[in-house]
């Protein structure tokens, strides 16, 4: 099972790194990132957290299934 998770994370990493994303909603009561903030995906870690360098300088990660985002074409 661990190998399957590793393969899935590698696929997510390859698909998302370098893509532009826009925050729709973050389920973090302490974040200062407003909806509509855009950034560039820099990596996907082993837990599936999508690390983003936001245009405002933040590097807060997105948690799939918890946070809502869209890929900007």
RABEL-V164607 format. One record per backbone hydrogen bond with DSSP energy under -0.5 kcal/mol. NH is the residue of the N-H (numbers start at 0). CO is the residue of the C=O. If there is no record, write none. Layout:
nh = <NH & NH>
co = <CO & CO>
This chain:
nh = <4 & 5 & 6 & 7 & 8 & 9 & 10 & 11 & 12 & 13 & 14 & 15 & 16 & 17 & 18 & 19 & 20 & 21 & 22 & 23 & 24 & 27 & 30 & 33 & 35 & 36 & 38 & 39 & 40 & 41 & 42 & 44 & 47 & 49 & 50 & 50 & 51 & 52 & 53 & 53 & 54 & 56 & 61 & 63 & 64 & 65 & 66 & 67 & 69 & 71 & 72>
co = <0 & 1 & 2 & 3 & 4 & 5 & 6 & 7 & 8 & 9 & 10 & 11 & 12 & 40 & 15 & 71 & 38 & 69 & 36 & 67 & 67 & 25 & 27 & 31 & 22 & 33 & 20 & 52 & 18 & 50 & 50 & 48 & 44 & 61 & 42 & 48 & 59 & 39 & 51 & 57 & 37 & 53 & 49 & 61 & 66 & 62 & 62 & 24 & 21 & 19 & 70>
